[in-house]
Amino acid sequence: MAKKEKSLTAFDVLAAEQAPAAAGVCAIVGDDGFLAHETCKALATAAAGGGEWGADVRDGRTSEYRDIHDLLCERSLFATGGNVVVIEDADPFVKAYREQLEVLVDKLPDDALLILQVSSWPGNTRLAKAVAAKGLTVACSRPEKGAAMGAFDRQLKDWLVVVAQRECNADLARAAADALLEQLPPDAGLLYQEVNRLSLLAEKNGDGTAHIDAALVREHVGGWRARKTWDMIDAAAEGRAADALAQLDRLLAAGEEPHAILPQMSSTLRKFGLAVDVFKDAERRGQRTSLRFALESAGVMAFKLNDAEQQLRQVGRDRAAGLLDRLLAADLSLKGHNSGKEAARRVIETIIVELSQEAAPAR
């Protein structure tokens, strides 16, 4: 018999048509409290046969094993299913009762479910291996680096589409999901709220379904300062230094901090540097590639590819290749001797001027 998949992400649970009917011991691993809560709710509801979430929630910092054992194994006279217990902040509980939990994995009644919410869960421990074999392990945090980050973002956008359909009676376009992640951090709870808010602002189709497109996202997400910051970044990347400097002046006059603007600039400009690296790598291997493919590989969202291609052509290969080092130097400068507001402003102004059409290297 094929081995059942036991290691999942939160989105494997939340975006599924039906959450897995988990039993035994499940580990919810990660630091995203929203994803952990929603995953626990989905698993507990599935364990209850689709009824109301009736889990007994306990604090892992104060709970004792004997009480948890009794909650899981005792049966009420009028119970219709197994008991479900969720232990929040379960790291100290796991540390104190690891040996008992290792035994419990094998002894727990088939219809009982224990969910452990933990921030750390080393996969080489006996307990983790036992849970992987008989229960579920669900990751509820964003990876810090590597290809897993891209996979997380894709799953996050897929889940947002499902959220819009299931909970908001709305159609979230893929370009709109791209726009949301371009303008907001990959915080599942924040994005969940934005999708719900946008569904109220969107125009309704004949059947009452709301349609959320990229234009609606750009108009209503992030507020005036966020939109003007992105306009400033576009002007800088297109070489329109005067426009970019004027918009920077308005942003700072409105109370925006240079230390908040630079990371947003870097999130766009770094992708140009990475795209050049992709292009150079293809050349070293004797292969031909397109700017569009290089930009997509560097993480540019689909709805921004056309603009980004024109911007990268304006920036030029040589300047783009040096952007990673230039942005790192600017970041260190703002955290060091140029940490004052006026000095930090000059750092950003210098980058804008360096990207101007007048400063473009000869092609």
N, C-alpha and C positions, 0 to 999 in steps of 0.2 A: 504494500500500500504506500502511495506517495506521502512523504512527510508534509504535514500541515505547516504553513508559514506562520511563525510565532513572533517574529520581530517586525513591528509595523511602525509607521509614523502616525501622528494624530490625524492627518488628513486621510489616511487609509481607512480610519474608523469613521471620521466625520463626513466624508464625501461619499461613502458607500450608500447604496440604496437601503441596505439594512446593516446595522452594526453587528459585528460578530457576537454570537451568543457565548460569551466568555464564561468560564467557570474555573474554580481553583484559585490560584494566586496570580494576580496581574501586577506588573510594575509599570507605573506611569513615570517616565524619567525625563527630567528637564526643568528649566527655570521659567517657562512661559505659563503663568498661572491661569490665564484664560483658556489656553489649549488643554491644560491638564484638567480643569474643571469641566469643560465641554466633553472631553473624552470620557471622564469618569461618569458623567451623566448619561452619555450614550451607551456605555457598557452596562451600567446598572439598569437602565431602562430595558435593554435587550435581555438582560438576565431575568427581569421581572415579566418577560413575555410581552413587552410593549406597553405595559401599564405605567402608572405614575412612578417617578423615581422615589423608591422607598428605602434608600440606603441609610444605614446608621453611620454617621460621620463622626470620627474621633480624632483627637489631637495626638500626633505621634510623640510629642514632647512629654506628655503626662500619662499616656495610656499604659496599662500593664497587660502582659500577655494573657494572663488567666481570664481577664474580662473579655478580651478580643476572642479568645478561644470559645468562651461560653456563648458569645453573641453569634458566632458562626455555626456552632454545633447544636445548640438547643433549638427545639422546635415549638412553635406556638400551636395550641390545640386547633386554632382556626386558620393556620397559615396555608396559603395556596402554592407557595414556592419556597425555594431556598433563601437563606439569609444573605444579604449583601452588606459588607462593611467596607467603608473607605477610611483609610488613615492618612490624614493630611500631615505634611512636614514629617514624613515617616523615617527620615535618616536616623535620628536617635533611637527610635523604636527598633529598626533593623539592627543597629549596632548592639543594642542591649539583648536582643532575643534572636540572634541569627541562627543558633543551633535549633531552637524550638521551631522556627519558621521552616528550616530545612526539612524537619520531620513533618510539619503541617502540610507541606506541598503534596506529600503522598497520602496523608491521612484525611484530608479535608473531604467532606461529603460532596458527591458529584454535583449537587445543585446549589452549593454554597460558593460565594465569590468574595475574595479579599483583595481589595485594590490598595496598593502601596504607592503613595505619591512621594517620590524621592528626587533629590537633585543629583545624586551620584549613585551609579549602579555598575560597578566594574563587572565586565562580562566573564572574567575568569574565576569568579567565586563559585563555590558549590551551590549557593542559593540561586545565583543568577542562572547557572546552567540548569538547575532543576525547574525554575520558572520557565525558561526557554523551552524545555522539553514538554511541560504539562500545562502551562498557562500561556500568558501573553506578555510581551514587553513592548511598550509603546513609547516612542520618542516624542517629546513635546517641547522641543527647543530648536532654534535655528542653528545650523552648523556654523562654525566660525570661519572656515576657509575651505577651498577646494571645490571640486565638481559638485559636492553635496549641496552647496549653497544654491547653485542653479536649479537642482532638482527640487529643493525646498520651495524656491520661488514659483516654479511651475505648478507644484502641488497646491501652493497657497492660492494662486490665481484660479485653478480648477475648483477649489473649494469655495471661493468667493462667488463663482458662477452658480454653484449648487445652493449656497446660502440665499442668493437673490431669488432663485426659482422656488425653493421650498418655503422660505419664511417671509418673503416680500412680494411674491407674485410679480416678479420683475425679470426682465431679460437683460443680463449684464453682458455687453459685447466684450469680445476678447481684447479689443483695442482699449476699452474702458478699464479693464483689469490691468492692462499694461500701464495705463496712465496713472492709476491709483498707486502702483508700486514705484512709479517714477517720481511722484510728488510726496509720498508718505513713506515712513520707515516700514519695514516688513513686520509690523506688529499686528498679530491676528486680531486682537481685541479692538484696536483702533480701526482697522480696515472693516471689521464686522459692523461697527457703528456707522462708518461712512456709507457702506452699501445700504444700510437701513435708512439713513438720512436721504441719500440720493434717490431712493425709490419713492420717497414722498414728494420730491421735487420734479421727478421725471414726468413727461407727458404720457398719458395712458393710451393704449391701443383700443380698438373697438371692443375687445373681449375683456378690457379692464386691466390688462397686463402693462406694467410700466416698462419703458425702454430706457436703459441707461447706456449712453454712448460716451465716447472719449471727450466730445465737446462739452457735455454736461459736467464731467469730472473736472476738466480744466477750468470751467467757469465757477464751480462752487467748492472745490476742494483746496484747502490751504490758505484761503483768505487773500486779501489785497497784497500783503507783504510777500507771501509765498509766490504769487503769480508774478509780481514785479521782479522778484529775485531771479526767477527762471527767465523772464524777458531780458534782464541784464546779462545773464550768462549767455543767452543766445546772441545778444548784440556783441559781446566780447568775442565769442567764438567765430562770429561772422566778420570780425575785423572792424566793426563800427565802434571805435574806441570812444568817440565823443558821446554817442548815445548811451553806451554802457556806463561811462563816468557820470553822466547826468542822472541816470537811474540809480546808481550807487549813492549819489548825493541825496536823492529823495528818500531812499531807504534809511540812510543813517539819520536824516533829519526827522524821520517818523519814529525813531527809537530802535531800529534794528541794530544788532551788534556785529561788528566785523568778524568776531570769532564764530558767529553763527552763519555768516555768509560764505566764508572760505570753504567749510566742508561741503556745502552745496555746489560751489564751483568745482571743487575737486572731484565730486562724484561724476560730473560730466566730463571734465577735461582728462581725468585719468583714463577714461575709456578710449580717448584718442591715442594716448600713449600705448595702451594695450593693443589697439588695432594695428598700430605700426609694428609692434612685436610679432603679431600674427602674420602680417604681410612679409616681414623679413624672414620669419621661420619658413614660410612657403618658398621663398626665393632660395634659401640655403638648401632646400630639398629638391630644387630644380622644378618646382611646381608653380603654376600660375593661379592667382586667386583675385577676387574682386574686392574693392573697398567695402562694398556692402556686406559681403561675407565676413570680412575682417571685423567690421563694426558689430555685426550680429554676434560673432564669437566673443567679442570684448564685453558683451552684456547690454548693448544698446537695444532699447525696446523697439518692437516692430513699427509702432506708429511714429517713431522719431528717426527712422533710418534715412529717409529722404533728406531731411534737414541736416542730419549728422554727416551724411556724405558730403554735402556742399560745404559744411563748416570745416571738415577735416581737409578738404582740398584748399580752403582758404588758409588754414593754419599751416599747412605744408608738412611734408615728411620730416624735415630736420627739426622744426620746432616741436612737432608732436612727439618725436622720439625723446626729446629732453624734458617733456612735461612731468613725468613721474618724479624725476630728481628735483625739478623746479618746485613742484607742489609740496614735496617732502620738506624742502628747505623753507618754504613759506610757513608750513605748519610749525616747524621747530622755532622759527623766528617769532611767530605769534605767541608761542608758549615760553619764549625767553626774553631777549632784550627788546623786542618790539611788542610786548604784551599790552602796552597802553593803547587806548582807543585811537588816538591820532596816528601813532606809529603803525598800528595794525591796519588802519585805513590806507596808509601809503603802500603797504605790502600788496594789498589787493589792487590798488591803482596801478602799481608797477606791472603786475601780471596782465592787466587789461591793456596797457600800452604795449607790452611785449607781443600781444596777440593782434595788434592793429594791422590794418592793411599796409600802412606806411612802413611798418617794421618787418614786413614779410621778406624772407630771404629770396634771392633771385631763383627762379625756377630753372 
